[in-house]
C-alpha cells in the first residue's frame, strides 16, 4: 500500500486513518468489487429467473460458488482485474474477462457467454455507483448524522434552562437559553435526516441506448421492461425506465443537494459554536499532551469546529459540481460524467470527515454557566 505521506489527496494521506471504513465502498477497489457483484447477480438472474434458452438453472452450490467469487475478492484479485485492463483499456470489460476466467476455474465455462449479456458498461456502472453510494449512506453517513443529532438533543436537554444573552447582528439582544438554540439545530438536522432516509437511488438496465435492442433481437419472448425492473429492485434500487445509454443521474443530483443542505446546516452550527467559544459561553476541555498553539501554549483553539468548516466547504464545492454536471449528457451519451462520478467518494469522504470533526469538537466543550 502507498505510504500516506505520498498521497496527493489529504483523504488518502493525512486523514486516511479516519476514513478506513469508507474505503470498503468508495475506493477504486470498492467500485471494482461492486461491479463484479452486479455482473454475478445478473448472471444468476439470467440462469435462474429468466431461464434464457442456452443457459441452465444453477444448483444452490453453484450459486454459492459464484457469490464466493465476490465474497473473497481482495486486493490481489483486484490487481488481476487491473492487469487485464492494461490490455482492454476498458475497466468494465476487464471485469467481464476476469469473471469468465473465474468461471473456467470453477468448471462453469458453459455459462461464459451469458456473462455481461445484453449489457452496455453503463448498465453495470450506474448500478454499482448506486449501490456504493447507498451503502455508504446507510452504513456510515446516516449513523454519523444520527450521532450528531443525538449529541445535539442531549446538549439541548442539559442546557434548556441555562439562560444567556442572545446576539442579533452580533450585538447583545433579548435573552434566550442555550438549550433552545441547540434544539433549533437539532430540528433542522432531523428534518434533513428524514429526507435522506426516504430518498431512493435510481438505476437503469436497458442496454446501449436504453431501448433493450440486443435483448429483444436475441430473446423477443421476454418482457424485458418488466424483468429489468425486477433485477434492479432485487438490488434494492429504484428502476428508471426512461434513459439514454446512461441513467440520467437525477436521483443522485437530488441526493447530493440534500447532503449539501445538511452540510450547510452543520456549517452554520460549527460557526455558531466557534462564536460561543469566543464569547466564553463554552469552555473547551483540554486534552493531555495536546498543544493549543506552537507559540502560545496557554490557548485552546476551537480547531475541530474550524476543521469541520473547512472540510464541509470542500464537500459542498464537490457536490455543487456533481449536481450541475451530472444532470447533463450530450445526445444519447458522452463520457464526461465518468470521470466526474469518480469524485462522489471524495464528496462523501469530506462530508464524513467534516461531521466527524464537529462531533469531536462537541465532545470537548463544557457549558460555562
C-alpha positions in Angstrom: 0.0 0.0 0.0 1.2 3.5 -0.8 2.7 5.5 2.0 0.1 8.1 3.1 2.9 10.7 3.0 3.0 10.3 -0.8 -0.8 10.7 -1.3 -1.9 13.8 -3.3 -5.3 13.9 -1.7 -5.4 14.5 2.0 -8.3 12.0 2.2 -5.8 9.2 1.3 -2.9 10.9 3.1 -3.3 12.9 6.3 -6.8 11.7 7.0 -6.6 8.2 5.8 -6.8 6.6 9.2 -10.1 8.4 9.9 -11.7 7.1 6.7 -10.8 3.4 6.6 -14.5 2.4 7.0 -15.3 4.3 3.8 -12.6 2.5 1.7 -14.8 -0.6 1.6 -17.3 1.2 -0.7 -15.7 4.4 -2.1 -12.2 3.4 -3.1 -11.3 2.2 -6.6 -11.2 -1.3 -5.1 -14.7 -0.9 -3.7 -16.0 0.2 -7.1 -14.4 -2.8 -8.9 -15.8 -5.2 -6.3 -19.3 -3.8 -6.7 -19.1 -4.1 -10.5 -18.2 -7.7 -10.0 -21.2 -8.2 -7.7 -23.6 -6.7 -10.3 -22.1 -8.9 -13.1 -22.5 -12.0 -10.9 -26.1 -11.2 -9.8 -27.0 -10.6 -13.4 -25.6 -14.0 -14.5 -27.6 -15.7 -11.7 -30.7 -13.8 -12.7 -30.3 -14.9 -16.3 -30.0 -18.6 -15.4 -32.5 -18.9 -12.5 -35.1 -16.2 -13.2 -35.1 -15.6 -16.9 -34.0 -19.1 -17.8 -32.8 -18.0 -21.2 -32.5 -20.6 -24.0 -28.9 -21.8 -24.0 -28.5 -21.2 -20.3 -29.4 -23.6 -17.5 -30.7 -23.4 -13.9 -27.9 -23.1 -11.3 -27.7 -25.5 -8.4 -27.6 -23.9 -4.9 -24.0 -25.0 -4.6 -23.2 -23.3 -7.9 -24.9 -20.1 -6.8 -22.8 -20.2 -3.7 -19.6 -20.6 -5.7 -20.5 -17.6 -7.8 -21.2 -15.4 -4.7 -18.0 -16.5 -3.2 -16.1 -15.0 -6.1 -17.4 -11.7 -4.8 -17.1 -12.5 -1.1 -13.4 -13.5 -1.3 -12.5 -10.7 -3.8 -9.5 -8.9 -2.3 -6.7 -6.5 -3.3 -4.7 -9.3 -5.0 -7.8 -10.2 -7.1 -8.4 -6.6 -7.9 -4.8 -6.4 -9.2 -5.7 -9.2 -11.6 -8.5 -7.0 -12.9 -6.2 -4.1 -13.4 -3.7 -6.3 -15.2 -6.5 -7.3 -17.7 -7.4 -3.6 -18.0 -3.9 -2.9 -19.4 -4.9 -4.9 -22.4 -8.6 -4.0 -22.7 -8.1 -0.3 -21.9 -11.7 -0.6 -20.6 -12.4 -1.0 -16.9 -15.8 -2.8 -17.1 -14.6 -5.1 -19.9 -11.8 -6.2 -17.6 -14.3 -7.2 -15.0 -16.1 -9.3 -17.7 -12.9 -11.1 -18.7 -11.9 -11.6 -15.0 -15.3 -13.3 -14.3 -15.1 -15.5 -17.3 -11.7 -16.7 -16.1 -13.1 -17.5 -12.7 -15.9 -19.5 -14.3 -13.3 -21.6 -16.1 -11.5 -22.2 -12.8 -14.8 -23.3 -11.2 -15.7 -25.6 -14.1 -18.6 -23.4 -15.1 -17.4 -22.5 -18.5 -20.8 -23.4 -20.1 -22.1 -20.1 -18.6 -19.3 -17.9 -20.1 -21.3 -16.5 -23.0 -24.0 -15.2 -20.7 -21.6 -13.1 -18.7 -22.5 -9.4 -19.4 -25.3 -10.5 -21.7 -27.2 -7.5 -23.3 -25.2 -5.0 -21.1 -23.5 -1.8 -22.0 -20.9 -0.9 -19.5 -23.1 1.9 -18.1 -25.7 -0.8 -17.1 -23.0 -2.2 -14.7 -21.6 1.2 -13.7 -24.8 3.0 -12.8 -26.0 0.2 -10.6 -22.5 -0.1 -9.0 -22.3 3.7 -8.2 -25.9 3.5 -6.9 -25.0 0.6 -4.6 -21.7 2.0 -3.2 -23.4 5.4 -2.5 -26.5 3.7 -0.9 -24.3 1.5 1.3 -22.1 4.5 2.3 -25.2 6.4 3.3 -26.8 3.5 5.2 -23.7 2.2 7.0 -21.6 5.3 7.5 -23.1 8.7 6.9 -26.6 8.2 8.3 -25.4 6.6 11.5 -23.0 9.6 11.9 -25.7 12.1 11.3 -27.9 10.3 13.9 -24.9 10.5 16.3 -24.7 14.3 15.7 -28.4 14.6 16.2 -28.3 12.6 19.5 -25.5 14.8 20.8 -27.3 18.0 19.9 -30.5 16.8 21.6 -28.6 15.8 24.7 -26.8 19.2 24.8 -30.2 20.9 24.3 -31.8 19.0 27.1 -28.9 19.6 29.5 -28.9 23.4 28.8 -32.6 24.1 28.4 -32.7 26.2 31.5 -29.3 27.8 31.0 -30.1 31.5 30.3 -27.8 33.5 28.1 -27.8 36.9 26.3 -29.0 36.4 22.7 -27.0 38.0 19.9 -28.6 39.6 16.9 -26.4 41.3 14.4 -23.5 40.3 16.7 -24.9 42.6 19.4 -26.4 41.9 22.8 -30.1 41.3 22.3 -33.1 39.7 24.2 -32.3 36.7 26.4 -32.7 33.1 25.3 -31.4 29.8 26.6 -28.6 27.7 25.2 -30.9 24.7 25.1 -33.3 26.5 22.8 -30.6 27.5 20.4 -29.2 23.9 20.3 -32.7 22.4 19.7 -33.0 24.7 16.7 -30.1 23.0 15.0 -31.3 19.5 16.1 -34.7 20.2 14.5 -33.1 21.3 11.2 -30.8 18.3 11.1 -33.6 15.9 12.0 -35.6 17.2 9.0 -32.7 16.6 6.6 -32.1 13.1 8.1 -35.7 12.1 7.4 -35.4 13.2 3.8 -32.1 11.3 3.3 -33.6 8.1 4.8 -36.6 8.3 2.4 -34.5 9.1 -0.7 -34.3 6.4 -3.4 -31.4 6.0 -5.8 -32.5 5.1 -9.3 -30.8 2.6 -11.7 -31.2 1.5 -15.3 -30.5 -1.8 -17.0 -31.7 -1.4 -20.6 -28.7 -1.6 -23.0 -26.8 0.6 -25.3 -29.3 3.4 -26.0 -31.9 2.5 -23.3 -34.1 0.5 -25.7 -33.3 -3.2 -25.0 -32.2 -3.6 -28.6 -29.9 -6.5 -28.1 -32.2 -8.1 -25.6 -35.2 -8.0 -27.9 -33.3 -9.2 -31.0 -32.0 -12.3 -29.2 -34.9 -13.2 -27.0 -38.1 -11.5 -28.1 -40.3 -13.7 -25.9 -39.1 -12.0 -22.7 -40.8 -8.9 -21.2 -37.5 -7.1 -20.9 -39.1 -3.9 -19.3 -40.6 -6.0 -16.5 -37.5 -8.1 -16.0 -35.2 -5.1 -15.9 -37.4 -3.7 -13.2 -37.3 -6.9 -11.3 -33.5 -7.1 -11.5 -33.0 -3.5 -10.3 -35.5 -3.9 -7.5 -33.7 -7.1 -6.4 -30.6 -4.9 -5.9 -32.8 -2.6 -3.7 -32.6 0.3 -6.2 -35.4 2.1 -7.9 -35.9 1.4 -11.6 -35.7 4.2 -14.1 -37.2 3.1 -17.4 -36.7 6.3 -19.4 -33.0 6.7 -20.2 -30.4 7.1 -22.9 -27.3 4.9 -22.7 -26.8 6.4 -19.2 -29.1 6.7 -16.2 -29.6 10.5 -16.1 -28.4 10.8 -12.5 -31.4 12.9 -11.4 -31.8 10.9 -8.2 -28.1 11.5 -7.5 -28.5 15.2 -8.0 -31.4 15.3 -5.6 -29.4 13.3 -3.0 -26.3 15.5 -3.3 -28.5 18.6 -3.0 -29.9 17.2 0.3 -26.4 16.3 1.5 -25.1 19.8 0.6 -28.0 21.4 2.5 -27.3 19.2 5.5 -23.6 20.3 5.4 -24.7 24.0 5.3 -26.7 23.4 8.5 -23.7 21.7 10.1 -21.5 24.6 8.9 -23.9 27.1 10.5 -23.7 25.1 13.7 -19.9 25.0 13.6 -19.5 28.7 13.1 -22.0 29.4 16.0 -20.1 27.1 18.3 -16.9 28.9 17.3 -18.6 32.2 18.3 -20.0 30.8 21.6 -16.5 29.6 22.5 -15.1 33.0 21.6 -17.7 34.7 23.8 -16.8 32.3 26.6 -20.3 30.7 26.7 -18.5 27.4 26.3 -15.2 26.3 27.8 -13.0 23.8 26.0 -11.8 20.7 27.8 -8.0 20.3 27.5 -6.5 17.0 26.4 -3.3 16.0 28.0 -0.4 16.3 25.6 -2.2 18.5 23.1 -0.7 21.9 22.2 -3.1 24.7 21.5 -0.6 26.9 19.7 3.0 26.5 18.8 3.9 29.8 20.4 1.0 30.4 22.8 0.5 27.1 24.7 -1.9 28.6 27.1 -4.5 28.7 24.3 -7.1 26.0 23.4 -8.1 26.7 19.9 -11.5 25.5 18.5 -9.7 23.6 15.8 -12.3 20.8 15.5 -15.1 23.2 14.6 -12.7 25.0 12.2 -11.6 21.7 10.6 -15.3 20.8 10.3 -16.0 24.1 8.4 -13.1 23.6 6.0 -13.9 20.0 5.1 -17.6 20.6 4.7 -16.9 23.6 2.4 -14.8 21.3 0.2 -17.5 18.7 0.2 -20.1 21.2 -0.9 -17.9 22.5 -3.6 -17.7 19.0 -5.0 -21.4 18.4 -4.5 -22.1 21.6 -6.5 -20.0 20.3 -9.4 -21.6 16.9 -9.2 -25.1 18.3 -9.2 -24.5 20.7 -12.1 -22.6 18.4 -14.3 -24.2 15.0 -13.8 -27.6 16.4 -14.9 -26.2 16.9 -18.4 -25.2 14.5 -21.1 -24.8 15.1 -24.9 -27.4 13.3 -27.0 -27.5 9.6 -26.1 -24.2 9.5 -24.3 -20.9 11.3 -23.7 -18.2 10.2 -21.3 -17.7 13.4 -19.2 -19.8 12.0 -16.4 -17.4 9.0 -16.0 -14.5 11.0 -14.5 -16.9 13.3 -12.6 -18.6 10.3 -10.9 -15.2 9.1 -9.6 -15.3 12.1 -7.2 -18.5 11.0 -5.5 -16.3 9.2 -3.0 -14.3 12.4 -2.3 -17.5 14.5 -1.7 -18.9 11.8 0.7 -15.4 11.4 2.3 -15.1 15.2 3.0 -18.7 15.2 4.4 -17.9 12.3 6.7 -14.6 14.0 7.8 -16.3 17.3 8.4 -19.1 15.9 10.5 -16.5 13.8 12.5 -14.6 16.9 13.4 -17.7 18.7 14.6 -18.6 15.6 16.7 -15.1 15.6 18.2 -15.4 19.4 18.9 -18.7 18.7 20.7 -17.1 16.1 22.9 -14.5 18.7 24.2 -16.8 21.5 25.2 -18.4 22.4 28.5 -21.1 25.0 29.2 -19.8 27.9 31.1 -22.8 28.5 33.4 
